Amino acid sequence: RALAEEVFREANAARKPFRLEYRVRRADGAYRWAIDAAGPRFSPSGEFLGYVGSVIDIDERRGVEEALRESGELLRRSEDRLRTLTNLIPSFVWFATADGELHYLNERWYEFTGQSPAEALPNGWIAA
């Protein structure tokens, strides 16, 4: 609440547009995320007349964004575990697309061939 008040007061004093996201409590007590955006309105002579804006419920959008952030973090942790595992294996490990372009090689490959990732991916295996 304090942030929303501060943003509105600063925008109002400067006669500038504002946009922010915050939580609001509905009549039933449930909290929802909303986006509040408005722009100043002026008369033809330049007199400040107030703001024209809207407050839109974005709770579902915020929920999807949070789920995507969480799934992205899970994916990053899974990728980190996979990289650790493949680098512990004393064999070459690679991942490639159906047409043979590589998008991952474990450390054994680089040690054996002396290639850098820039040389090895996506088609450095041909030269090696």
OpenMM code with the backbone's topology and positions (N, CA, C; nanometers):
from openmm import Vec3, app, unit

residues = "ARG ALA LEU ALA GLU GLU VAL PHE ARG GLU ALA ASN ALA ALA ARG LYS PRO PHE ARG LEU GLU TYR ARG VAL ARG ARG ALA ASP GLY ALA TYR ARG TRP ALA ILE ASP ALA ALA GLY PRO ARG PHE SER PRO SER GLY GLU PHE LEU GLY TYR VAL GLY SER VAL ILE ASP ILE ASP GLU ARG ARG GLY VAL GLU GLU ALA LEU ARG GLU SER GLY GLU LEU LEU ARG ARG SER GLU ASP ARG LEU ARG THR LEU THR ASN LEU ILE PRO SER PHE VAL TRP PHE ALA THR ALA ASP GLY GLU LEU HIS TYR LEU ASN GLU ARG TRP TYR GLU PHE THR GLY GLN SER PRO ALA GLU ALA LEU PRO ASN GLY TRP ILE ALA ALA".split()
positions = [
    Vec3(0.0819, -0.1188, 0.0000),
    Vec3(0.0000, 0.0000, 0.0000),
    Vec3(0.0866, 0.1257, 0.0000),
    Vec3(0.1903, 0.1236, 0.0818),
    Vec3(0.2773, 0.2405, 0.0898),
    Vec3(0.3445, 0.2684, -0.0446),
    Vec3(0.3887, 0.1630, -0.1126),
    Vec3(0.4528, 0.1810, -0.2435),
    Vec3(0.3545, 0.2409, -0.3438),
    Vec3(0.2328, 0.1882, -0.3479),
    Vec3(0.1324, 0.2399, -0.4413),
    Vec3(0.1040, 0.3873, -0.4137),
    Vec3(0.0924, 0.4240, -0.2873),
    Vec3(0.0685, 0.5640, -0.2523),
    Vec3(0.1855, 0.6521, -0.2956),
    Vec3(0.3077, 0.6043, -0.2721),
    Vec3(0.4266, 0.6805, -0.3094),
    Vec3(0.4348, 0.7004, -0.4608),
    Vec3(0.4114, 0.5933, -0.5356),
    Vec3(0.4163, 0.6022, -0.6820),
    Vec3(0.3111, 0.7011, -0.7324),
    Vec3(0.1903, 0.6924, -0.6785),
    Vec3(0.0846, 0.7832, -0.7227),
    Vec3(0.1174, 0.9275, -0.6860),
    Vec3(0.1643, 0.9519, -0.5645),
    Vec3(0.1965, 1.0896, -0.5231),
    Vec3(0.3076, 1.1496, -0.6098),
    Vec3(0.4134, 1.0689, -0.6359),
    Vec3(0.5238, 1.1187, -0.7184),
    Vec3(0.4773, 1.1486, -0.8607),
    Vec3(0.3976, 1.0586, -0.9172),
    Vec3(0.3469, 1.0803, -1.0530),
    Vec3(0.2559, 1.2016, -1.0562),
    Vec3(0.1707, 1.2138, -0.9573),
    Vec3(0.0770, 1.3259, -0.9514),
    Vec3(0.1523, 1.4588, -0.9395),
    Vec3(0.2539, 1.4631, -0.8560),
    Vec3(0.3316, 1.5866, -0.8387),
    Vec3(0.4038, 1.6245, -0.9677),
    Vec3(0.4503, 1.5246, -1.0420),
    Vec3(0.5233, 1.5500, -1.1663),
    Vec3(0.4315, 1.5522, -1.2873),
    Vec3(0.3041, 1.5185, -1.2670),
    Vec3(0.2070, 1.5116, -1.3785),
    Vec3(0.2548, 1.4134, -1.4849),
    Vec3(0.3036, 1.2984, -1.4398),
    Vec3(0.3586, 1.1941, -1.5273),
    Vec3(0.2723, 1.0687, -1.5199),
    Vec3(0.2790, 0.9836, -1.6218),
    Vec3(0.2069, 0.8557, -1.6169),
    Vec3(0.2705, 0.7637, -1.5123),
    Vec3(0.1947, 0.6674, -1.4668),
    Vec3(0.2478, 0.5681, -1.3746),
    Vec3(0.1894, 0.4317, -1.4065),
    Vec3(0.2619, 0.3303, -1.3592),
    Vec3(0.2183, 0.1914, -1.3781),
    Vec3(0.2833, 0.1087, -1.2682),
    Vec3(0.2055, 0.0323, -1.1969),
    Vec3(0.2609, -0.0561, -1.0962),
    Vec3(0.1661, -0.1721, -1.0704),
    Vec3(0.2246, -0.2774, -1.0137),
    Vec3(0.1481, -0.3956, -0.9782),
    Vec3(0.1466, -0.4066, -0.8271),
    Vec3(0.0318, -0.4423, -0.7736),
    Vec3(0.0188, -0.4602, -0.6289),
    Vec3(-0.0993, -0.5524, -0.6007),
    Vec3(-0.1082, -0.5927, -0.4760),
    Vec3(-0.2198, -0.6796, -0.4361),
    Vec3(-0.3316, -0.5955, -0.3782),
    Vec3(-0.4545, -0.6351, -0.4083),
    Vec3(-0.5726, -0.5704, -0.3518),
    Vec3(-0.6593, -0.6772, -0.2870),
    Vec3(-0.7352, -0.6357, -0.1871),
    Vec3(-0.8242, -0.7300, -0.1201),
    Vec3(-0.9661, -0.7083, -0.1685),
    Vec3(-1.0256, -0.8177, -0.2163),
    Vec3(-1.1645, -0.8121, -0.2632),
    Vec3(-1.2597, -0.8073, -0.1439),
    Vec3(-1.3861, -0.7834, -0.1726),
    Vec3(-1.4887, -0.7773, -0.0684),
    Vec3(-1.4988, -0.9092, 0.0089),
    Vec3(-1.4670, -1.0214, -0.0586),
    Vec3(-1.4754, -1.1514, 0.0098),
    Vec3(-1.3502, -1.1825, 0.0922),
    Vec3(-1.2536, -1.0884, 0.0952),
    Vec3(-1.1332, -1.1062, 0.1743),
    Vec3(-1.0160, -1.1663, 0.0989),
    Vec3(-1.0386, -1.2151, -0.0222),
    Vec3(-0.9306, -1.2753, -0.1009),
    Vec3(-0.8413, -1.1655, -0.1589),
    Vec3(-0.7114, -1.1915, -0.1582),
    Vec3(-0.6161, -1.0987, -0.2183),
    Vec3(-0.5889, -1.1401, -0.3622),
    Vec3(-0.5819, -1.0397, -0.4504),
    Vec3(-0.5554, -1.0625, -0.5926),
    Vec3(-0.4522, -0.9603, -0.6384),
    Vec3(-0.3728, -0.9997, -0.7388),
    Vec3(-0.2783, -0.9058, -0.7983),
    Vec3(-0.3506, -0.8197, -0.9006),
    Vec3(-0.3130, -0.6928, -0.9045),
    Vec3(-0.3719, -0.5991, -1.0003),
    Vec3(-0.2609, -0.5147, -1.0611),
    Vec3(-0.2872, -0.4659, -1.1798),
    Vec3(-0.1967, -0.3691, -1.2412),
    Vec3(-0.2735, -0.2379, -1.2505),
    Vec3(-0.2103, -0.1336, -1.2058),
    Vec3(-0.2699, -0.0001, -1.2019),
    Vec3(-0.1869, 0.0880, -1.2938),
    Vec3(-0.2492, 0.1427, -1.3959),
    Vec3(-0.1779, 0.2277, -1.4911),
    Vec3(-0.2658, 0.3465, -1.5262),
    Vec3(-0.2038, 0.4617, -1.5341),
    Vec3(-0.2795, 0.5822, -1.5682),
    Vec3(-0.1865, 0.6851, -1.6303),
    Vec3(-0.2481, 0.7735, -1.7062),
    Vec3(-0.1750, 0.8836, -1.7679),
    Vec3(-0.2439, 1.0152, -1.7353),
    Vec3(-0.1682, 1.1212, -1.7269),
    Vec3(-0.2280, 1.2508, -1.6959),
    Vec3(-0.3139, 1.3016, -1.8112),
    Vec3(-0.4129, 1.3767, -1.7767),
    Vec3(-0.5032, 1.4367, -1.8757),
    Vec3(-0.4934, 1.5878, -1.8610),
    Vec3(-0.4793, 1.6546, -1.9747),
    Vec3(-0.4641, 1.8003, -1.9741),
    Vec3(-0.5694, 1.8642, -2.0641),
    Vec3(-0.6085, 1.9843, -2.0294),
    Vec3(-0.7019, 2.0597, -2.1132),
    Vec3(-0.6259, 2.1139, -2.2340),
    Vec3(-0.6971, 2.1633, -2.3341),
    Vec3(-0.6295, 2.2222, -2.4506),
    Vec3(-0.5344, 2.3357, -2.4116),
    Vec3(-0.5621, 2.4016, -2.3002),
    Vec3(-0.4750, 2.5114, -2.2568),
    Vec3(-0.3590, 2.4619, -2.1713),
    Vec3(-0.3532, 2.3302, -2.1443),
    Vec3(-0.2431, 2.2736, -2.0671),
    Vec3(-0.2723, 2.2539, -1.9202),
    Vec3(-0.3948, 2.2856, -1.8783),
    Vec3(-0.4307, 2.2689, -1.7367),
    Vec3(-0.4425, 2.1190, -1.7038),
    Vec3(-0.3825, 2.0783, -1.5942),
    Vec3(-0.3885, 1.9392, -1.5491),
    Vec3(-0.5289, 1.9096, -1.4988),
    Vec3(-0.5913, 1.8067, -1.5567),
    Vec3(-0.7290, 1.7727, -1.5221),
    Vec3(-0.7402, 1.6457, -1.4371),
    Vec3(-0.6322, 1.5774, -1.4197),
    Vec3(-0.6352, 1.4527, -1.3428),
    Vec3(-0.5801, 1.3388, -1.4258),
    Vec3(-0.6180, 1.2174, -1.3884),
    Vec3(-0.5661, 1.0978, -1.4546),
    Vec3(-0.6785, 1.0180, -1.5195),
    Vec3(-0.6422, 0.9510, -1.6286),
    Vec3(-0.7284, 0.8525, -1.6910),
    Vec3(-0.6508, 0.7217, -1.6826),
    Vec3(-0.7125, 0.6214, -1.6242),
    Vec3(-0.6391, 0.4963, -1.6081),
    Vec3(-0.7310, 0.3802, -1.5808),
    Vec3(-0.6686, 0.2708, -1.5429),
    Vec3(-0.7446, 0.1502, -1.5126),
    Vec3(-0.6685, 0.0646, -1.4129),
    Vec3(-0.7433, -0.0178, -1.3443),
    Vec3(-0.6877, -0.1189, -1.2550),
    Vec3(-0.7425, -0.2514, -1.3060),
    Vec3(-0.6521, -0.3427, -1.3422),
    Vec3(-0.6920, -0.4694, -1.4033),
    Vec3(-0.6441, -0.5850, -1.3167),
    Vec3(-0.7307, -0.6815, -1.2951),
    Vec3(-0.6964, -0.8014, -1.2199),
    Vec3(-0.6007, -0.8861, -1.3045),
    Vec3(-0.4815, -0.9094, -1.2525),
    Vec3(-0.3818, -0.9886, -1.3239),
    Vec3(-0.3382, -1.1095, -1.2413),
    Vec3(-0.4227, -1.1537, -1.1493),
    Vec3(-0.3856, -1.2618, -1.0593),
    Vec3(-0.3501, -1.3901, -1.1342),
    Vec3(-0.4283, -1.4251, -1.2360),
    Vec3(-0.3992, -1.5464, -1.3127),
    Vec3(-0.2653, -1.5339, -1.3845),
    Vec3(-0.2398, -1.4167, -1.4418),
    Vec3(-0.1125, -1.3946, -1.5097),
    Vec3(0.0044, -1.4100, -1.4132),
    Vec3(-0.0077, -1.3509, -1.2950),
    Vec3(0.0986, -1.3625, -1.1946),
    Vec3(0.1177, -1.5079, -1.1526),
    Vec3(0.0082, -1.5819, -1.1417),
    Vec3(0.0189, -1.7226, -1.1067),
    Vec3(0.0945, -1.8019, -1.2121),
    Vec3(0.0660, -1.7750, -1.3379),
    Vec3(0.1351, -1.8430, -1.4480),
    Vec3(0.2824, -1.8035, -1.4490),
    Vec3(0.3125, -1.6748, -1.4289),
    Vec3(0.4519, -1.6300, -1.4254),
    Vec3(0.5288, -1.6992, -1.3130),
    Vec3(0.4675, -1.7111, -1.1971),
    Vec3(0.5329, -1.7776, -1.0842),
    Vec3(0.5556, -1.9250, -1.1151),
    Vec3(0.4567, -1.9899, -1.1742),
    Vec3(0.4721, -2.1311, -1.2107),
    Vec3(0.5845, -2.1482, -1.3127),
    Vec3(0.5936, -2.0567, -1.4087),
    Vec3(0.7009, -2.0634, -1.5077),
    Vec3(0.8372, -2.0418, -1.4434),
    Vec3(0.8456, -1.9462, -1.3488),
    Vec3(0.9719, -1.9244, -1.2776),
    Vec3(1.0122, -2.0497, -1.2006),
    Vec3(0.9155, -2.1097, -1.1315),
    Vec3(0.9448, -2.2305, -1.0543),
    Vec3(0.9854, -2.3458, -1.1447),
    Vec3(0.9139, -2.3642, -1.2560),
    Vec3(0.9488, -2.4742, -1.3460),
    Vec3(1.0839, -2.4478, -1.4116),
    Vec3(1.1149, -2.3205, -1.4402),
    Vec3(1.2453, -2.2862, -1.4952),
    Vec3(1.3564, -2.3171, -1.3964),
    Vec3(1.3325, -2.2881, -1.2697),
    Vec3(1.4317, -2.3191, -1.1664),
    Vec3(1.4484, -2.4703, -1.1529),
    Vec3(1.3388, -2.5441, -1.1570),
    Vec3(1.3486, -2.6902, -1.1518),
    Vec3(1.4261, -2.7436, -1.2713),
    Vec3(1.3994, -2.6866, -1.3875),
    Vec3(1.4697, -2.7289, -1.5085),
    Vec3(1.6194, -2.6997, -1.4969),
    Vec3(1.6536, -2.5799, -1.4471),
    Vec3(1.7958, -2.5457, -1.4298),
    Vec3(1.8633, -2.6420, -1.3327),
    Vec3(1.7957, -2.6759, -1.2232),
    Vec3(1.8547, -2.7694, -1.1270),
    Vec3(1.8690, -2.9073, -1.1896),
    Vec3(1.7693, -2.9496, -1.2677),
    Vec3(1.7773, -3.0792, -1.3355),
    Vec3(1.8917, -3.0803, -1.4355),
    Vec3(1.9072, -2.9718, -1.5104),
    Vec3(2.0176, -2.9621, -1.6064),
    Vec3(2.1518, -2.9648, -1.5348),
    Vec3(2.1610, -2.8947, -1.4224),
    Vec3(2.2864, -2.8956, -1.3456),
    Vec3(2.3191, -3.0363, -1.2970),
    Vec3(2.2188, -3.1088, -1.2481),
    Vec3(2.2417, -3.2467, -1.2031),
    Vec3(2.2825, -3.3356, -1.3194),
    Vec3(2.2175, -3.3161, -1.4354),
    Vec3(2.2516, -3.3968, -1.5526),
    Vec3(2.3949, -3.3691, -1.5971),
    Vec3(2.4345, -3.2417, -1.6000),
    Vec3(2.5716, -3.2079, -1.6373),
    Vec3(2.6712, -3.2707, -1.5400),
    Vec3(2.6435, -3.2626, -1.4108),
    Vec3(2.7322, -3.3231, -1.3118),
    Vec3(2.7443, -3.4722, -1.3350),
    Vec3(2.6318, -3.5376, -1.3552),
    Vec3(2.6323, -3.6821, -1.3789),
    Vec3(2.7101, -3.7177, -1.5053),
    Vec3(2.6830, -3.6492, -1.6149),
    Vec3(2.7513, -3.6827, -1.7405),
    Vec3(2.9001, -3.6538, -1.7337),
    Vec3(2.9397, -3.5565, -1.6517),
    Vec3(3.0821, -3.5267, -1.6394),
    Vec3(3.1546, -3.6235, -1.5464),
    Vec3(3.0810, -3.7025, -1.4701),
    Vec3(3.1424, -3.8050, -1.3848),
    Vec3(3.1635, -3.9363, -1.4595),
    Vec3(3.0929, -3.9514, -1.5700),
    Vec3(3.1027, -4.0738, -1.6494),
    Vec3(3.2335, -4.0715, -1.7289),
    Vec3(3.3113, -4.1818, -1.7273),
    Vec3(3.4387, -4.1812, -1.8000),
    Vec3(3.4227, -4.2113, -1.9488),
    Vec3(3.3135, -4.1696, -2.0077),
    Vec3(3.2844, -4.1921, -2.1497),
    Vec3(3.2346, -4.0611, -2.2101),
    Vec3(3.2287, -4.0593, -2.3435),
    Vec3(3.1707, -3.9434, -2.4106),
    Vec3(3.0195, -3.9460, -2.3930),
    Vec3(2.9637, -3.8302, -2.3653),
    Vec3(2.8183, -3.8148, -2.3601),
    Vec3(2.7856, -3.6921, -2.4428),
    Vec3(2.6860, -3.7053, -2.5285),
    Vec3(2.6434, -3.5918, -2.6083),
    Vec3(2.4939, -3.5987, -2.6308),
    Vec3(2.4388, -3.4845, -2.6624),
    Vec3(2.2989, -3.4739, -2.7009),
    Vec3(2.2961, -3.4045, -2.8349),
    Vec3(2.2136, -3.4569, -2.9229),
    Vec3(2.2073, -3.4019, -3.0579),
    Vec3(2.0630, -3.3971, -3.1059),
    Vec3(2.0403, -3.3124, -3.2053),
    Vec3(1.9101, -3.3079, -3.2706),
    Vec3(1.9025, -3.4251, -3.3683),
    Vec3(1.7872, -3.4484, -3.4247),
    Vec3(1.7675, -3.5604, -3.5168),
    Vec3(1.8582, -3.5510, -3.6393),
    Vec3(1.8966, -3.4297, -3.6785),
    Vec3(1.9830, -3.4156, -3.7963),
    Vec3(2.1320, -3.4204, -3.7613),
    Vec3(2.1652, -3.4514, -3.6356),
    Vec3(2.3047, -3.4722, -3.5970),
    Vec3(2.3767, -3.3516, -3.5398),
    Vec3(2.3100, -3.2377, -3.5284),
    Vec3(2.3753, -3.1211, -3.4695),
    Vec3(2.3791, -3.1367, -3.3183),
    Vec3(2.4999, -3.1264, -3.2641),
    Vec3(2.5186, -3.1420, -3.1207),
    Vec3(2.4791, -3.0156, -3.0461),
    Vec3(2.4202, -3.0341, -2.9290),
    Vec3(2.3939, -2.9174, -2.8456),
    Vec3(2.4489, -2.9371, -2.7050),
    Vec3(2.5118, -3.0545, -2.6786),
    Vec3(2.5798, -3.0756, -2.5513),
    Vec3(2.6850, -3.1844, -2.5672),
    Vec3(2.8013, -3.1605, -2.5095),
    Vec3(2.9078, -3.2603, -2.4991),
    Vec3(2.9610, -3.2539, -2.3569),
    Vec3(2.9918, -3.3692, -2.2982),
    Vec3(3.0475, -3.3654, -2.1634),
    Vec3(3.1959, -3.3307, -2.1673),
    Vec3(3.2535, -3.3130, -2.0486),
    Vec3(3.3933, -3.2691, -2.0396),
    Vec3(3.4902, -3.3689, -2.1020),
    Vec3(3.4587, -3.4980, -2.1013),
    Vec3(3.5471, -3.5990, -2.1613),
    Vec3(3.5760, -3.5673, -2.3072),
    Vec3(3.4755, -3.5211, -2.3786),
    Vec3(3.4931, -3.4871, -2.5195),
    Vec3(3.5993, -3.3798, -2.5357),
    Vec3(3.5870, -3.2739, -2.4578),
    Vec3(3.6800, -3.1622, -2.4694),
    Vec3(3.8211, -3.2035, -2.4285),
    Vec3(3.8319, -3.2872, -2.3254),
    Vec3(3.9640, -3.3366, -2.2832),
    Vec3(4.0272, -3.4224, -2.3926),
    Vec3(3.9489, -3.5080, -2.4546),
    Vec3(3.9994, -3.6012, -2.5554),
    Vec3(4.0359, -3.5311, -2.6854),
    Vec3(3.9489, -3.4422, -2.7310),
    Vec3(3.9696, -3.3786, -2.8625),
    Vec3(4.0500, -3.2502, -2.8555),
    Vec3(4.0501, -3.1853, -2.7403),
    Vec3(4.1155, -3.0550, -2.7302),
    Vec3(4.0320, -2.9426, -2.7884),
    Vec3(3.9116, -2.9745, -2.8337),
    Vec3(3.8241, -2.8706, -2.8897),
    Vec3(3.7682, -2.7832, -2.7770),
    Vec3(3.7363, -2.6615, -2.8135),
    Vec3(3.6622, -2.5732, -2.7234),
    Vec3(3.5142, -2.5913, -2.7554),
    Vec3(3.4248, -2.5470, -2.6687),
    Vec3(3.2821, -2.5547, -2.7017),
    Vec3(3.2487, -2.4838, -2.8331),
    Vec3(3.3154, -2.3727, -2.8606),
    Vec3(3.2892, -2.2997, -2.9848),
    Vec3(3.3281, -2.3836, -3.1066),
    Vec3(3.4341, -2.4643, -3.0925),
    Vec3(3.4774, -2.5506, -3.2034),
    Vec3(3.3918, -2.6765, -3.2149),
    Vec3(3.3448, -2.7243, -3.1026),
    Vec3(3.2754, -2.8535, -3.1014),
    Vec3(3.1277, -2.8442, -3.1377),
    Vec3(3.0641, -2.7364, -3.0981),
    Vec3(2.9196, -2.7259, -3.1186),
    Vec3(2.8877, -2.6329, -3.2351),
    Vec3(2.8003, -2.6663, -3.3241),
    Vec3(2.7148, -2.7836, -3.3250),
    Vec3(2.7693, -2.9017, -3.4066),
    Vec3(2.8715, -2.8789, -3.4905),
    Vec3(2.9142, -2.9856, -3.5819),
    Vec3(3.0629, -3.0187, -3.5732),
    Vec3(3.1270, -2.9856, -3.4636),
    Vec3(3.2698, -3.0114, -3.4494),
    Vec3(3.3070, -3.1577, -3.4449),
    Vec3(3.2105, -3.2430, -3.4174),
    Vec3(3.2399, -3.3870, -3.4129),
    Vec3(3.2881, -3.4365, -3.5485),
    Vec3(3.2449, -3.3706, -3.6562),
    Vec3(3.2872, -3.4117, -3.7907),
    Vec3(3.4385, -3.3920, -3.8056),
    Vec3(3.4871, -3.2762, -3.7634),
    Vec3(3.6294, -3.2474, -3.7727),
    Vec3(3.7109, -3.3359, -3.6795),
    Vec3(3.6553, -3.3668, -3.5624),
    Vec3(3.7283, -3.4491, -3.4661),
    Vec3(3.7408, -3.5924, -3.5183),
] * unit.nanometer
topology = app.Topology()
chain = topology.addChain("A")
for resn in residues:
    res = topology.addResidue(resn, chain)
    for name in ("N", "CA", "C"):
        topology.addAtom(name, app.Element.getBySymbol(name[0]), res)
